[in-house]
């Protein structure tokens, strides 16, 4: 079967690219259509695909400032003319699912979220002032386009990465979605063998909805040490204003990140996530998560005193403000002996690679209408 893959952009190895990596292992040599491609920015398996970037990829500074090209995204994704194929699989959090599919060819969209800039996170990106009012015509057009390209004629079936995302698909597109949680590579993250060091960890993406500033404000009040790993558009500004007890490391390697998970007292997770692989990676190391109690964290972090009797893997806080996060940190410290590292890791193992592979393969075969001869080892 000839499979075509579609992904929003290839500019780094983040959560969406880890999902795409698995598809690249299953379908080596498949054509991959994307808005922007920065060569060698993703995994070898992805880079080995037959990559077709859009014209946006050749604009000056597109590698760093592609997000500013948002008004052109619909045009760029719809101008692609796919090669002959029997199945299209898009991994989409922006416009990838809007690609024009040949008549009669089934299209499975593995949806990380409907476009967050125009739907659920619009306040975080645009606020409520003049900028929001000026952007209103563009937002209206993008919402119209997003709905128009989500009909059964364009997307045969949606598969969501979480119940949270499935609810958004139902609300914004009027479509039901399957559910396949993304994989967590628990095997590459050993359980921490030593007691934690005296710092908390924040892994930042440095875009508005990640709420790194909220964490910095909370830790300025607490005076506790916070280590911040990661990079993104707002990192330099936040680092410049950070209090002395907050230490920015910038982009770190996978091995360095695993070490940080193992050494930290807990992961600080202030954002409302679609799913949240970072939270589960920290739990794979046996470390608790102090998370905002909405979105994906409600599906991946078991709170203290959970009503279902499960052992806790973290603390939830219920308001997106610094005071609520600071109180959650203090609550964690009061109950730190209630967290069992092996139980926390066991919870993360429920989201492992084998489970993901079986469930997503079943979704693909259902949409394709046939069984596949899957490779035996694609870790």
C-alpha positions as CSV (number, residue, x, y, z in Angstrom):
1,X,0.0,0.0,0.0
2,X,1.3,3.4,-1.0
3,X,1.1,5.7,2.1
4,X,1.6,9.5,2.1
5,X,2.5,11.3,5.3
6,X,1.7,15.0,6.2
7,X,3.2,17.0,9.1
8,X,2.9,20.7,9.9
9,X,6.7,21.5,10.0
10,X,10.0,19.9,10.6
11,X,12.1,22.3,12.7
12,X,13.0,20.2,15.8
13,X,12.3,17.0,17.6
14,X,9.3,17.7,19.8
15,X,6.3,15.6,20.8
16,X,4.7,15.7,17.4
17,X,7.9,14.7,15.7
18,X,8.2,11.7,18.0
19,X,4.9,10.5,16.7
20,X,5.9,11.1,13.2
21,X,9.2,9.2,13.9
22,X,7.1,6.0,14.6
23,X,5.3,6.4,11.3
24,X,8.6,6.9,9.5
25,X,9.8,3.6,10.9
26,X,6.6,1.9,9.7
27,X,6.6,3.5,6.2
28,X,10.2,4.1,5.2
29,X,10.5,5.9,1.9
30,X,7.0,7.4,2.0
31,X,6.6,10.9,0.7
32,X,6.2,13.4,3.5
33,X,4.6,16.8,2.8
34,X,5.4,19.7,5.2
35,X,5.2,23.5,5.3
36,X,8.8,24.1,6.5
37,X,11.8,21.7,6.6
38,X,15.0,22.5,8.4
39,X,17.4,19.7,7.2
40,X,18.7,17.4,10.0
41,X,16.5,18.9,12.6
42,X,14.6,15.7,13.3
43,X,15.4,12.0,13.6
44,X,17.3,10.0,10.9
45,X,14.2,8.0,10.1
46,X,12.2,11.2,9.4
47,X,15.0,12.8,7.4
48,X,15.3,9.6,5.3
49,X,11.7,10.1,4.0
50,X,11.0,11.6,0.6
51,X,10.4,15.1,2.0
52,X,8.4,17.7,0.0
53,X,8.5,21.2,1.7
54,X,6.2,24.0,0.6
55,X,7.4,27.3,-0.9
56,X,7.3,28.8,2.6
57,X,10.4,26.7,3.5
58,X,12.5,28.8,1.0
59,X,11.6,32.2,2.4
60,X,14.4,34.1,4.2
61,X,14.5,33.2,7.9
62,X,11.6,30.8,7.6
63,X,13.5,28.3,9.8
64,X,13.2,30.6,12.8
65,X,10.2,32.7,12.1
66,X,7.8,30.3,10.3
67,X,5.1,30.9,13.0
68,X,4.8,34.5,11.7
69,X,3.6,33.0,8.3
70,X,0.4,31.7,9.9
71,X,-1.9,33.7,7.4
72,X,-0.2,31.8,4.5
73,X,-0.5,28.3,6.1
74,X,-3.8,27.3,4.5
75,X,-2.6,28.4,1.0
76,X,0.6,26.5,1.4
77,X,-0.9,23.2,2.6
78,X,-3.6,23.2,-0.1
79,X,-1.3,23.8,-3.0
80,X,0.3,20.4,-2.6
81,X,-0.6,17.8,-5.2
82,X,-0.1,14.4,-3.7
83,X,1.6,11.6,-5.6
84,X,-0.5,8.5,-6.3
85,X,-1.3,6.9,-2.9
86,X,-3.7,4.6,-1.3
87,X,-3.8,6.2,2.2
88,X,-2.9,9.6,3.7
89,X,-1.9,9.9,7.3
90,X,-1.5,13.4,8.7
91,X,0.0,14.3,12.1
92,X,-1.6,17.7,12.7
93,X,-1.7,20.4,15.3
94,X,-2.1,23.3,12.9
95,X,-3.0,22.8,9.2
96,X,-1.6,19.5,8.1
97,X,-5.0,17.8,8.2
98,X,-6.2,20.4,5.6
99,X,-4.2,18.9,2.7
100,X,-6.2,18.1,-0.4
101,X,-6.5,14.3,-0.7
102,X,-7.3,12.6,-4.0
103,X,-10.9,11.5,-4.4
104,X,-11.6,8.1,-2.9
105,X,-8.3,8.0,-0.9
106,X,-8.9,7.6,2.9
107,X,-7.3,10.1,5.2
108,X,-6.5,9.4,8.9
109,X,-5.6,12.5,10.9
110,X,-3.7,11.8,14.1
111,X,-4.7,15.0,15.8
112,X,-2.5,16.6,18.5
113,X,-5.1,19.4,18.8
114,X,-7.2,21.7,16.7
115,X,-5.2,24.8,15.9
116,X,-4.6,26.2,19.4
117,X,-3.8,29.7,18.2
118,X,-7.4,30.2,17.0
119,X,-9.3,28.0,19.4
120,X,-8.5,27.0,23.0
121,X,-5.3,29.0,23.5
122,X,-6.3,32.2,21.7
123,X,-6.2,34.2,25.0
124,X,-2.7,33.1,25.7
125,X,-1.5,34.1,22.3
126,X,-3.5,37.3,21.6
127,X,-4.9,38.5,24.9
128,X,-8.0,40.7,25.0
129,X,-6.7,44.1,23.8
130,X,-6.0,45.8,20.5
131,X,-3.9,42.9,19.2
132,X,-6.9,40.6,19.5
133,X,-9.2,43.1,17.8
134,X,-6.8,43.6,14.9
135,X,-6.5,39.9,14.5
136,X,-10.2,39.2,14.5
137,X,-10.7,39.0,10.7
138,X,-7.8,36.6,10.3
139,X,-9.0,34.5,13.2
140,X,-12.5,34.4,11.6
141,X,-11.1,33.3,8.3
142,X,-8.8,30.6,9.8
143,X,-11.7,29.2,11.9
144,X,-13.9,29.0,8.7
145,X,-11.0,27.3,6.8
146,X,-10.3,24.9,9.8
147,X,-13.9,23.7,9.9
148,X,-14.2,23.5,6.1
149,X,-11.2,21.2,5.9
150,X,-12.4,18.9,8.8
151,X,-15.4,17.4,7.0
152,X,-15.6,13.7,6.2
153,X,-14.8,14.6,2.6
154,X,-11.4,15.9,3.7
155,X,-10.7,13.8,6.8
156,X,-12.0,10.2,6.8
157,X,-11.3,9.7,10.5
158,X,-9.8,11.6,13.4
159,X,-7.7,9.9,16.1
160,X,-7.0,12.1,19.1
161,X,-4.0,12.0,21.4
162,X,-6.1,12.4,24.5
163,X,-9.7,12.7,25.7
164,X,-9.1,16.4,26.1
165,X,-8.3,16.7,22.3
166,X,-11.2,14.4,21.4
167,X,-13.5,16.8,23.2
168,X,-12.1,19.8,21.3
169,X,-12.5,18.0,17.9
170,X,-16.2,17.3,18.9
171,X,-16.7,21.0,19.9
172,X,-14.9,22.7,17.0
173,X,-15.5,20.3,14.1
174,X,-18.6,18.3,15.2
175,X,-16.7,15.0,14.6
176,X,-16.1,12.0,16.9
177,X,-12.5,10.8,17.2
178,X,-10.7,7.7,18.2
179,X,-8.2,7.8,21.1
180,X,-4.6,6.7,21.0
181,X,-2.3,8.1,23.7
182,X,1.2,8.9,22.4
183,X,4.0,6.7,23.5
184,X,6.5,7.3,26.3
185,X,9.8,5.7,25.9
186,X,10.1,4.5,29.5
187,X,13.0,2.2,28.7
188,X,15.3,5.1,27.9
189,X,14.6,6.8,31.3
190,X,15.8,4.7,34.2
191,X,14.2,5.0,37.6
192,X,16.1,7.4,39.8
193,X,18.3,5.4,42.3
194,X,19.4,8.3,44.5
195,X,17.4,10.8,46.5
196,X,16.5,14.0,44.6
197,X,18.7,17.1,44.7
198,X,17.4,20.4,46.0
199,X,15.8,21.8,42.9
200,X,12.6,21.7,40.9
201,X,12.6,21.3,37.1
202,X,10.7,23.2,34.4
203,X,11.0,22.0,30.8
204,X,10.0,25.0,28.6
205,X,8.7,25.3,25.1
206,X,8.7,29.1,25.4
207,X,5.5,29.8,23.6
208,X,2.6,31.7,25.3
209,X,0.5,28.7,26.4
210,X,3.4,27.0,28.2
211,X,3.1,29.6,31.0
212,X,6.8,29.7,32.0
213,X,6.4,33.2,33.3
214,X,3.8,31.9,35.8
215,X,6.4,29.4,37.2
216,X,9.1,32.1,37.4
217,X,6.7,34.4,39.4
218,X,5.8,31.5,41.8
219,X,9.4,30.6,42.4
220,X,10.4,34.2,42.9
221,X,8.0,34.2,45.9
222,X,9.0,30.8,47.1
223,X,12.8,31.3,46.9
224,X,13.2,27.6,45.9
225,X,15.7,26.7,43.2
226,X,14.2,26.2,39.8
227,X,16.1,24.8,36.8
228,X,14.7,25.6,33.4
229,X,15.6,23.5,30.4
230,X,14.6,24.1,26.8
231,X,14.4,26.8,24.2
232,X,11.9,28.8,22.2
233,X,10.8,32.3,21.1
234,X,10.4,33.9,24.6
235,X,13.3,32.3,26.4
236,X,15.7,35.2,26.1
237,X,13.2,37.7,27.5
238,X,12.2,35.4,30.4
239,X,15.8,34.6,31.3
240,X,16.7,38.3,31.4
241,X,13.9,39.0,33.9
242,X,14.4,35.8,36.0
243,X,15.1,35.9,39.7
244,X,18.5,34.7,41.0
245,X,17.1,31.4,42.2
246,X,16.0,30.4,38.6
247,X,18.7,28.9,36.4
248,X,18.3,28.6,32.6
249,X,20.1,25.9,30.8
250,X,18.9,26.4,27.3
251,X,18.5,23.4,24.9
252,X,19.8,20.2,26.5
253,X,20.4,16.8,25.0
254,X,18.1,13.8,25.6
255,X,20.7,12.3,28.0
256,X,21.0,15.6,30.0
257,X,17.2,15.8,30.2
258,X,17.0,12.3,31.6
259,X,19.6,13.2,34.2
260,X,17.6,16.3,35.2
261,X,14.4,14.2,35.6
262,X,16.2,11.8,37.9
263,X,17.8,14.5,40.0
264,X,14.9,16.9,40.4
265,X,12.6,17.0,43.4
266,X,9.6,17.3,41.0
267,X,8.6,18.6,37.6
268,X,6.8,21.9,37.5
269,X,4.1,21.8,34.8
270,X,2.1,25.1,34.7
271,X,0.5,24.8,31.3
272,X,-2.8,23.3,30.0
273,X,-1.5,20.6,27.7
274,X,-3.1,18.6,25.0
275,X,-1.5,15.4,26.4
276,X,1.9,16.0,27.9
277,X,4.8,13.6,27.2
278,X,7.2,15.6,29.4
279,X,5.1,14.9,32.5
280,X,5.1,11.2,31.8
281,X,8.9,11.2,31.1
282,X,9.4,12.7,34.5
283,X,7.2,10.1,36.1
284,X,9.1,7.4,34.2
285,X,12.1,8.5,36.3
286,X,10.0,8.2,39.4
287,X,9.6,11.9,40.0
288,X,6.3,13.6,40.9
289,X,4.7,16.3,38.8
290,X,3.2,19.6,40.1
291,X,0.6,20.2,37.3
292,X,-2.2,22.6,36.4
293,X,-5.2,20.4,36.8
294,X,-6.8,20.8,33.4
295,X,-6.2,19.3,30.0
296,X,-3.9,16.4,29.4
297,X,-2.5,16.4,32.9
298,X,-5.8,15.2,34.3
299,X,-5.3,12.0,32.2
300,X,-1.6,11.5,32.9
301,X,-1.0,12.7,36.5
302,X,-2.7,11.0,39.4
303,X,-3.4,13.7,42.1
304,X,-2.9,13.3,45.8
305,X,-5.9,11.7,47.5
306,X,-7.3,10.5,44.1
307,X,-10.9,9.3,44.5
308,X,-10.1,6.0,42.6
309,X,-7.6,4.9,45.2
310,X,-4.6,4.9,42.9
311,X,-1.3,5.9,44.4
312,X,-0.5,9.6,43.7
313,X,2.0,10.6,41.0
314,X,1.7,14.4,41.5
315,X,-0.2,17.5,42.8
316,X,-2.8,19.4,40.8
317,X,-3.4,23.2,41.2
318,X,-6.7,24.6,40.0
319,X,-6.0,28.2,39.0
320,X,-3.5,29.4,36.3
321,X,-1.8,31.9,38.6
322,X,1.5,32.1,40.6
323,X,-0.1,32.0,44.0
324,X,-1.9,28.7,43.2
325,X,1.3,27.1,41.9
326,X,3.3,28.3,44.9
327,X,0.7,26.8,47.2
328,X,0.9,23.5,45.3
329,X,4.7,23.4,45.7
330,X,4.3,23.9,49.5
331,X,1.6,21.2,49.5
332,X,3.9,18.9,47.7
333,X,6.6,19.5,50.3
334,X,4.2,18.8,53.1
335,X,3.3,15.5,51.5
336,X,6.5,14.5,49.9
337,X,6.6,11.2,51.8
338,X,3.4,10.1,50.2
339,X,5.0,9.7,46.8
340,X,6.5,6.3,45.9
341,X,9.0,6.4,43.0
342,X,8.3,2.9,41.8
343,X,4.6,3.4,41.8
344,X,5.1,6.6,39.9
345,X,7.1,4.8,37.3
346,X,4.6,2.0,37.0
347,X,1.9,4.6,36.2
348,X,4.1,5.9,33.3
349,X,4.6,2.4,32.0
350,X,0.9,2.3,31.2
351,X,1.7,4.7,28.3
352,X,4.5,2.7,26.8
353,X,5.5,2.2,23.2
354,X,4.0,-1.3,22.8
355,X,0.5,-0.1,23.8
356,X,0.8,2.8,21.4
357,X,1.9,0.7,18.5
358,X,-0.9,-1.8,18.8
359,X,-3.6,0.8,19.1
360,X,-2.4,3.1,16.3
361,X,-1.9,0.2,14.0
362,X,-5.5,-0.8,14.6
363,X,-6.7,2.7,13.8
364,X,-4.7,2.8,10.5
365,X,-5.9,-0.6,9.4
366,X,-9.5,0.3,10.2
367,X,-9.3,3.4,8.0
368,X,-7.3,1.7,5.3
369,X,-9.7,-1.2,5.2
370,X,-7.0,-3.8,5.1
371,X,-4.3,-5.4,7.3
372,X,-0.6,-4.5,7.1
373,X,2.5,-6.5,7.3
374,X,4.0,-4.5,10.2
375,X,7.8,-4.6,10.9
376,X,8.6,-6.6,14.0
377,X,11.0,-4.1,15.7
378,X,10.4,-0.3,15.4
379,X,11.5,1.0,18.8
